[in-house]
């Protein structure tokens, strides 16, 4: 049986027999070169990195555009390093799953080393300190999730971890951002070479958020006498330290059991999924979709590999913002959220299964093509309509992408203002459009209020996905009655405060003319079993517009 540690250069035919493409370069030589002149560090060694960033590096290495490998700095789970990377010589089997069931399999060997980046792991910490002091280091990328940048409580105050890190200084940082700033301080003290800090986490203005977190720690240390102003000047000089924006898009869920089973059946004997003590789900393989986008603001003061060779779109800040807004407010996230809400109420546990429901497909087509596209800003580097076409025909129906409506429905209160509020505001700003003409965005908002009751379309109780505002939200809808004809006045009294909440929706939904429409849709959805599906079908039959 073939494993990741099998010598892929000497035994390439062994891999070919089971359909695995192997690198053309010598990993040992790459590791030696990386030790001599590190170029690229990546924080966050999880599934997205393994499917996307590591493959970008492989393309660059094979094209002669990158002369050393990626160094992984895992910031959360030490077992990712000790149980996944190191036992397999830092290799990855990337499986691209297609909607027709085919797999493209490739051994990735671009990771030269992996470390647990925390002073509690003294040897790894010392090695990362040395890497950050190397003049050759050009870029540090991040996929640590939005939580990895967070320094504050829900009330907006610095959290206790951050306060402790600011109080204790750079010697023994605990949080991600304090650890990063400590490493940057080492670079500053050893030549103050330039460096790019590139967040590739999936949220808007990610580079600005990273910069703000870094400066928060650094200013705290300045105030407490651990650093001087020159270090702050270094961090704030874009010719020394840059924080580019990026837009990233690639659906990469946890490793799928059925993918692992097919790998084993084909003769690959390294397909067990590892469940760590910190609840990380990871494996020697990573399964991802074929579609992918990475748009990056081109600000690299110490130089960079020619990322374009690997399909990365390098551009200016405004274009990154436009690409991000296209995805988040029109072409992907609003459609995903609609499927999450309706799917949860209708009893689905797979996004791919939802795409077999023609009414749900028609719903997201109306939200994307009919209501969203007319007001989207075209970033030019990605065609918005083609993006939606690909999403609906290839990405969402992929049965090997084990994504669930329940996962996507998490924190929906934090998403409404972006997913739908932005489009409503664009209708307000366009003298030729009126938010009152919107139908399927308000229908989805009504479905969300119905979802908050925790009763599915069969009348059975379910637990809504976690949301920081859930207690408040459920209090607001507590007076609604399920299973009977509900008067419009009853609906209005119970949801008027919620629909007026601009902090949730970005607008007062009554002020823009959508409140009554949402109330009417919700009243229909409350009438009993099957009412949500029936309401969707009725509105589609009466109001759906042709889709080109």
N, C-alpha and C positions, 0 to 999 in steps of 0.2 A: 504493500500500500504506500502511496505517495503522501508525504507531509511537507510542511513549509520548510523544514530544515534540510530536505533533500537537496543535494548540490544541483542547482538548476542549470549550470553551465555544462557540467559533465553528463547530466542525465536529462537533457532537454527533451529527448524523445519520450521519456517516461511521463513528462508533463503534457506533451503534445497528444499522447494517446487518450488522455482524459480531458482534452480540450482547454488546457490552461496555457496561456501565453506567458512566456518568461522574459526577463530583461536581457539585454544584449551586453550589459556592462558587468564588471567584476565588483561585487559588493565589498569584498575585503579591501580592494584598492580604493573604493569610494570612502570607506570608513577611515582609512589612513589619511586621505586627502582632507577629510572633514576635521580630523584632529589637528591637522596642520593649519588649515585656514577655514574656519567655520563661516558660513555665509547666512544661514537661515535657521532661526529657532522658531518652533511653534509651541505655544502653550495650549494644552487641551488635547489629550491623545485619544479622544473618543471616536465614535463611528463616523461622524461627518469628516473629521480630519482623515481618517483611514480611507474613506471612499473618494475624497475630493483633493485635498491639499497634497497628500502623498502621491497621488497620481499625476498632479500637475508637476511636481518635482521630478517624477520619473520621466515624463515627456521632455523636460528641460535637460535632464542628464543625458538622455539618449540622443538629443539633438545637439549636444555639445554646448548648450547655453548655461549650464550650471556645473561647476567643477567640484562640488562637494554635496553631501546629503543633508537632509533635514535632521535637526536635533529636536526631539520631542521633550517638552517639559510638562509633565502631568501635574496638575495643581490640586486635584481633589482626591484621587483614589490611588493609593500606592500599589494596590493589587493589579491595576492596569499595567504598570511597569513590570512588577515581579512575576505576574502570572500569565501575561499575554505577550508583551514585547520581548523581554529577554529570553524566555525559553525557546522562542522561534527566531532568534537572531534578528529581531526587529522587523521581520517580514510580515506581509499582509496578503491575503487572498481577496482581491476585490471581485465581487460578483455583480455585474450589471444585469438586472432582471428586466425583461421586456414584457409588454402587455400580452404578447402571444405565448408566453411561457418559456421562451428561449433564454439562455444564460450566456453572457460573455464573461469569461473568467481570466483573470490576469494576476500573476504574482508580482507584487510591488516590493521592491528592495531599496527604496530611496531613503528610508529612515536609517541614519547612521548610528544613532544612539538614543536612548530614552532614559530620562531621569525623573525622580519624584522631587519636585521643586518645593522644598520646605526645609528650614533649618533643622527640623527634627531628624531629617535624613542627612547627616553631616557630610558624608562623602559625596552624595549627589549634589548637595548645595554648593560645596566647594568647587565641583566641576563646572556647575552653571555660572558661578562667579567668574571663573577663569574664561569661560566662553564669552561672557558679556564684556570682558576687558579686551578681547581680541579686536584689533583695528579692522580686520577683514569682515567682521559681522555687519551685514547690510540691512537685514529685515527681521523683525519679530512679528509673527502673526498670532492671532488668537481665535480660538473657538471654545470659549469657556462658559457659554450661555450668558444671558443678560444678568443673571444673578451674580456672576463672577465679578461684575464691576460695581455691585451695590455696596455703598458705604453707609446707608441711612435706614432709619426706621420708617414704617409707614407714615409717621407723623412728620417726617422730614428732618429729624435730628440725626446726628451721627450715631451709628449703633455702637454697642459696647465693644465689639471686636475692633472697630476702627479707633475708638477712643483709646483702647489699650495699646494698639500699634503706634499711635501718635505719641502716647506717653512713654512707651518703652524704647522708641527710636529704631534705627536701622539694623541693629546687631542681630535681633531675633524676631523678625516679623512673623506674623501668623496668617494674616489675610493675604489674598491674591495680590491686591494692589500694593500693599506695603512691601511684599516680597519683590514685586517688580521694581518699585522705586529704590529699594535697597540695592538691587542689581544695577540699576542705572547710576546710582551714586558711585558704585565701584568703577563703572565705565568712565564717569566724569573724573574721578580721582586718578585714573590711569590713562590720561591722554585726551579725555573729553572728545572722543571721536563721534562723528555723526551716526545717526541710527533712525530707522523707520519703525514705528510701532503701528501695525496695521490690524485693526479689529476686523475680523470677518464673521462676527456674530450677527445673527439674523434679527436685527432691529434697526430702526432708523437713526441716523446721526451717530452711528456707532463710534466713529473716530473721535467725535466731540465728547461723547460720554467717557471714553477711555482717557482722554486728556484731562477732563474735569476730575476724574478719580485720582489720577496721578498727581495733579497739582494740589488736590485736597490733602493728600498725605504729605507731600513735600512742604506745603505751607505750614502744616502742623509741626513738622520737624524743625522748620525754620524758627517758628515761634518758640519752640522748646530748646533751641540752641544746638540741635544735632547737625544742622547743615547751615551754610551761609547763603547769601543772596546770589552769589555766582552760580550755584547749583540751580536755583530757580531760573536764572537768566538762561542757562543752558537748556533747560527743559522747555522754555517758552520761545526759544529761537527756532523757527521752522527750518532754518538752514542747518540746524544741529539735530534737533529731534522733531520728527514730523508725525502727525496723527491723521493719515488719510481716511476719507470715508470709503465705504464699500457697500455694494449690494450683492448678496449671495443668495443663490436659490438652488437647492438640490435636496430632494426628499430622501433622507437617509434614516430610516427607523432602526430600532434594535435588530440584531441578527434574528432571522426568522427560522423557526424550527423546520419548516418544510424545505427551506433552502439548504439547511444543514443536512437533512435527510437525503436530498438529491445529490449533494456533494459526496456523501458517504457511499451512496449507491453507485456513483461513477468511479469510485476507487480512490477518493481523497480522504485520508484517514486522520483529519485534523479539523473536525467540524463540530465539536462539542461547544455548546454555549456556556460561558462562565458567568456565574451570578456571584458577585463579590459581596463582602460583608457590608459595604456601603450601598448595595443595591444597584450597582452598575451592571448592565447586561452587555457583554462583549464576547467576541469569539476571535479565532484565528482568521475568520472570514468576515467581511462586511458586505451587506447587500444594499444596493442603491439603484436608483433609476438612471436611465440613459441621459435624460435631459438635465442640463445644468447651465448656470450662469454665474459669472463672477465679474462684476464691474468695479474698477478700482480707480480712485483719484491718484493721478501720477505725480506723487511728491515723495521722492526718495533721495535724501541728501547724501547718502553714502553709496549711491549707485544701486542697481538691482539686476537680477536676471531678466532676460527678454521674455517676460511672462506671456506676451502675445503669442509666442510659439506654441504655448499650451492652451490657447483659446481664451485667455483672460482678456477682457476688454479694458484697456488702459485709456483713461480719458480725464476730463476736468471735473471739478467739484460739482458744478451745476448739472452736468449730465448724470453723475452718480445719483444726485438727489432726484432727478426726474425718473431715472430707472427704478429707484426705490419706491417713489410714490406710485408709479405705474403698477408695480407688483402689489404693494401693500394696500392701496386704496381702490384698485380697480380690477386687476387681471388675475390675481390669485387669492389673496387673503379674504376678500369679501365672499368669494365663492366657497372657499374652505369653511368659513364660519357659518354660512347658510347650510351647508351639508352637515356641519357639526350639530347645529341646533335642531334641524328637522330630523336628522338621523337618530339623534338621542331620543326624541319624542316618539319616533316611529319604530324604535326598537332595533335599529341596526347596530352592528359592532364592527363594521368594516366599511371604509370609504369606497373601496372597489365594489363591494356589494351594492352600495347606494347607487352607483353608476349604472346598475341594471334596472333601476326604477326610472322610467321615462319622464315621469312628472318632476322628479328631483333634477334630472339632467336639463329639462326644459326650464326649471326655476333658475339654475345657475347661468344658463345661456341668457336669460332675460336680464339678470343682474349684471353680467359681464358685457355682453355685446350691445344690448339695447339701452340700459340705463347708465353703464359706466363708460364705455368707449367714447361716446360723444363729447365727454368733458375731460378725458385723460390728456395729460401732457405727454406727447410723444418724445421719448428720449433719443430717438433716431438710431441709437446703437442696437436697439431691440425693437422689433415691430410688435406693437401691443396686440393687434388682432391675431397675428401668428402665434403669439405667446398663449393667448386663450385657446386657440385651436389645438395647440399641442397639449395644453393642460387637460382639456376635455376629452380628446381622442386617444391620448397615449398615457398621460401621467396618472390621472385619477382612476382610470379603470384597471390599472396594473394590479393583478391579484397577488403579486409577490411583494407588494409594498404594504406590510401589515399595519397600516395606520387606522386609527379608530376615531369616530366622531367624538367619543368621550375625551380623548386626549386633546383634540383640537378645541373642544368646548371649554377647556380650562381657562380661567381668568377672562371670560368673555366681557365682563364689565369694563375691563381695561382696554378692550379692543374696539368697542362700538364707535367711539368718536373718530377713530382712524378708518376702520373698515367701511363705515357708512356715512359718518358725519362729514367727512371731507367731500364726498360726492355731493351731498346735500348742499354744502356751502358753495361748491362750484356751480350748481344750478342757480343758487341765489345771486352769484356774481355775474352770471351770463344774462344779459338783457333779453336774449331770445329764448330763455328757458325758465321754467317755474318748477320748484320742488313738488307742487301739487300733482304734476303729471307722473311722478314716480309711483309705481305700483308694487314692485317686488322687493324693493328695499324695505318699505314700511310693512309689507307682509312678513318679512323675515324678523323684523323687530317685534311684531305681534307674536310670532312663533317663539321668540326668546322669552317673552313674558309668560307665555303658556308653559314653556319648559321649566321656568322657575317654580312652578307648582309642584314639580317632582312627581308628576303623574303622566304615564305615557299614553299613547293614543288608544290602547286597549283598556285604559282605566286602572292600570297597575302602577303601584308606587315604584319609583327609582330614585337613586341618589344623584343629584346634579354634580357635575365636576367641580373641583375646588375653585373658589373664587374669593378674593379678599373682601368683597362686598356682599357675600352671600347672605349674611344675617340681615343686613339692611334691605336687600332686594326682596327677600322672602317676607319680611315684615310689610313691605309696600304692597305685595300682591296677596297677602293673607286673607283679605276680605272677598276675594273672587270665589265664585262657586262653580265647581266642575260638575257636569252631568245634568244640567237643566238649562232651560232657556234663561239666559242672563240678560237683564235689561240693560240697555245702553247707559242709563244713568248709574247703575251699579258698577259697571266697568269704569266709567269716567271717574267716579268718586274714588275708586281704589287705585287707579294708575295715574291720575293727573299729576301728582307730585313727581312721580318717576319720569314721565314723559317730558316734564318741564326741566329736568335736571341737565343743564348744559355740560356739567363736568363729566357726565356719562356719555351723552350722545354728541357733544360738541355744539349742539344747537338746542333751543327750546322747540320741541317738535310741534307744539301747538302754534307757536309764533310763525313757523314756516308753512303751516297749513296741512300738516300730516297727522296731527293728533287724532282727529275724528276718524280718519281712514284706519289707523292702527286699532282704535277702539272697536270699530265695526268688525275688522278681521278677527280680533281676539274674541269678541263675543261669539262669533261662529265657531271658533276652535274650542270653546268651552262647553258645547252642547252635549257632548257624550262620546261614546266609543266611535272611533273612526272619523271624528270631526276634523282633526288636523289634516288628514289626507284628503278628506272631502273638500275642505276649504281651499287647499292648494289646487286641487283639480278644477274647482269652480272658477277660481280667479284666473288660472291659466286659460280656461276655455273662453272666458269673457274678455280678457285684457292682454293676453300674450301678443307681442308684435312679431312679424316675420323676422327671421334671422338669416342674414345672407350667408 
